[in-house]
Amino acid sequence: MTILGIDPGYDRLGYALVQKEVGTKEELLESGCLSSPKNETFPVRLATLGQAIEKILNKYPVDILAIENLFITKNQKTAMRVAEVRGMILFLAGKNQIPVTEFTPPQIKLAVTGYGLANKDQVTAMAKLLIKIPESIKYDDEFDAIVIALAGLTGIDKRKSLLSTL
């Protein structure tokens, strides 16, 4: 199973592909940050990000897309832009018939650490126990996408175990 984790943004969009097969440890296939040209109009920036996501979807057989839900921010313009990026990503998931799992920040923390109010250091420590994370990560967006993908896997595992008890 391959999960594409997305930390949505329009300046920087974090993504991570995490794979987990039965009986194996989680493996980070690829992760990074996508950026859009700041000197372009928002539609061009959105298209740039969309084309980059499409390349990833064409490169890997993604089983589930895990994405962070939009949280309320003081800057409404930023919130609207991030919502539009999320819309584009959800469109691409629908277009490619990829199921989507959406998580709030506390749900991500709960899925990865077992505690929904975990701080950044606790999330980082647990994520590093679960999966090998390269030291070369420069931006929180990329790390957050890895954690979102891990939350996607945890959510799948919990649903499977619940279904097996029925």
N, C-alpha and C positions, 0 to 999 in steps of 0.2 A: 504494500500500500504506500502510495506517495502522496504527501500532503504539501500543498503550497500555502505557506503562511505569508500573509500580507499585513504590513503596518502602513496604512494609507497616509499619503501626504502628497503635496504637489511640488514642493521644493525638493524633497527627498522621499522616496517611497521604498521602504524596506521589504525585501522578499527573501524567502528561504524555502528550499525544497528538502523535506525530511522524508526518509524512507524507512519503513519498518516492515519486515517480513516475519512470519510466524517463527518463533524460536530464535530470533536474532535481536541484536541491540539496535536502537535507533541510529541511523546514519544520515549525516548532513551531506546531501548531494551537491548543493550549490546555495550560496547566499550572496546578497549584495544590496546595494542601494541604487535605485534608478533616479536620475534627476532630469529635470526639464529646463530648457533654456529660459532664464529669467527675463531676457530682453524680448521674448515673444509674447503674443497674446495668449490668454488662457486657453482658448480652443486649440491652439497649436501645441501648447504645453500638455494638454490632456491627450491629444493625438500621439504625441511623442511617448508618453507613458503607456498608452494603450498598445502601441506598436511593440514596445519593449516587452510588455506582458504577453502579447500574442506570440512573440518569438520563444519565450519561456514555455508557454503552453504547447507550442509545436515541437519543442525539443524534448520535453518530458511527458510521459503519460500520467497526468495528474488525476488522482482518484477523488480528492476532496480539496476544496479551497477553504482555508480558515482565515478569517479576517476580523480585525478589531472593530467593534461597534463604535460609532461616533459618540464621543463624550462631549458634554457641554463645556464650552470655553467662553472666556470673556470676549474674545474677538470673534464677532459674528461673521465677518467677512471670511476669516480663515476657516471657521466651521463650515460655512457654505461651500467653500472651495474643496475642502476635504470630503464633504458629502458628495460633491459632484465626481470626485475621483473614485469614491466608493461605488457610486452608480455605474461608472464606466467599467470597473472591475466586476461588479455583479452582472452587468450586461455580457461581458466576455465569458464569465462562468456559465451563464445561461445559454449563450450561443454555442458553447462547447459542451453543453450538457454535463457540467461538473457540479456536483452537489456542493452547497455552501454551508459552512458552520460559522456563526457569528458569536463573538465573545466580548463581554465588557472587560475592562481591566481587572476588576476583582475576580471574575470567572477565570481569567487567564492565570492569575496568581494562585487561585484555588486548585486549578487543574495541574499546575506544575509543582507547587510546594505543599499543597494540602491546607493552605491558609490564605483566605481571600484578602487579608490585610497585610500580606507580606511586603517587606520593603524591597527596594531594588537590589541590595546586597544579598538578601535571602533568595530572591528569584535567580540572581546570577549564580550563586553557589549551587543551587539545586539543578539548574539547567546544565551546568558544567559536569555535574555527576551523571546526568542522563545521557548526554551526547557530547562528542568531541567538538569543541568550538575553537576555530582558529584564533590565534593571538592577533591576527592582522585586522580584526574588525575595528573600524574607526568610528562608526556612528551608532548611536543607540537604536536608530531605526532598523538597522540590520539585525542587531541582537534581539530587538523586540519581535521581529518577524520570525526568528528562530523559535522564540518562546511561544509565539502564537501557533506556529506549526506543531510544536510539542503539545500544546493545549488541544489542538485538533486531534492528535493521536490519542491523547488521554481520553478525550470525549468519545472517540470511536470505541476504545477498549471498554469503557464503562457501559456504553450502550450494548455492546456485544455480550458482556457478562450479565447484564440485566435481561437481555433477550433469552440467554441460555437457561435462565432460571424459570422461564414461563412454560 
